[in-house]
Amino acid sequence: MSGSCSEDETFKQQLDYVGTTFVEWNYEEKKFFFSRLLELVVPNKLFVLAEFMSGVTIEQRESFGVDLRRVLSIIDAWSDSQRNIMIDDLERLDYDAVQYFSELICKSSGQP
């Protein structure tokens, strides 16, 4: 039972880190994050990522790449339900950015 409590606390700490980091990113960085997240959520749907990257120029802060790798490695280890909790949390922080992610998912599944 203590293991589950510890796992819940670890997830909460990681979720807080992801949210705090996400808030610090500018809109272009958030879009880039969501394009990378799409690779985790919808594997083998890279055409959307390629389309996105063709028109994006991000003047990255040095810390963005480090933060992005850390955030993605945390998310990669999470279950689908934990990822859904994260999306809900991020939506409260930046509704428009999460809507962009929803649009990416629709495009990757071939929906209009």
N, C-alpha and C positions, 0 to 999 in steps of 0.2 A: 504494500500500500504506500509506503514512503517513496518507493521508486516512481510511482505514478504522480505523486505530489511534486517530486523533484523534476520530473519531465514537464509537468504543467508549468512550473515556475521557470524552467529553462525556456520553454516556448514563449511565455509571457515576456521574458527579458529579450528574447530574440525579436519578437513582434514589436516591442517598444523600440528596439534599435532600428529595425527596418522603417518604422513610421517616422522616427526622428530624422533618419538619414534622408528619407524620401522628401520630407518637408524642406530640407536644405537645398534640394536640387532645383534648378530652373526648369521651365517647361520642356525645353529641348532635351535635357538630361532625363527627365521623366519619360518622355516619348522613347528615347533610346533604351531605357530600363525596361519599358513594357515590350519593346520589340524583342529584347533578349529573354524576357519572361515568357513570351509567346513560344519560344523554342522549347522551354520546359513543359509548358502546358499543352501545346499542339506540336509534337515532334513531326519532322518531315514536311513542314509547311513553310519552307524558307522563302518561297516566292514573295510573300508579303514583306519579309525582312529585306530582301534585295530591293524591292520596290521602294520601301521606306528609306533605305540607306542611300539610294541614288540621288535623293533630293535633300539630304540632311548634311549640314556642316555644323558640327558642335565644337565650339571653342571650350574644350574641356579644362576644368580646373585640375590641377595635379591630383587632388584627392578623389576626384570623381571615379577614375578608373579603379582605384583601390577600394573605395566604398562599394562600387558596383560589383566587383568580384566577391567581396565579402557578403553583401546582401544576397547575391545569386547563389552562393554556396550554402547559405543558411536556408534559403527557400527550396533549394534542390533536395535537401534532406527532409523536408516536411511532407506530410501526407496531403492528399487532395483537400481534406476538410480543413486542415491548418492553412492551406493556401487560400481557400475560400474565406476564412476568417480574416486573413491579411487583406484580401481585396476589399472586403467590407470596411475594414479599418482605414485603408488608404482612401476609399471613397468618401469617408467622413472628412478626411484631410484635404483632398483635392478632387472634387466631383468631376470636373472637366477632364482631368488627366485620366481618370479611370474610365470615363466614357470613350476616350480615345482607344484605350486597351480593348474595350468591348467591341469597338468598330474593327480593330485588327483581328479579333477572334472571328467576327462575322465574315470578314473578307477571306480569312484562311479556310473557312469551311464552305466557301463558295456561295454564301448567302448574299443577297443584294444589300 
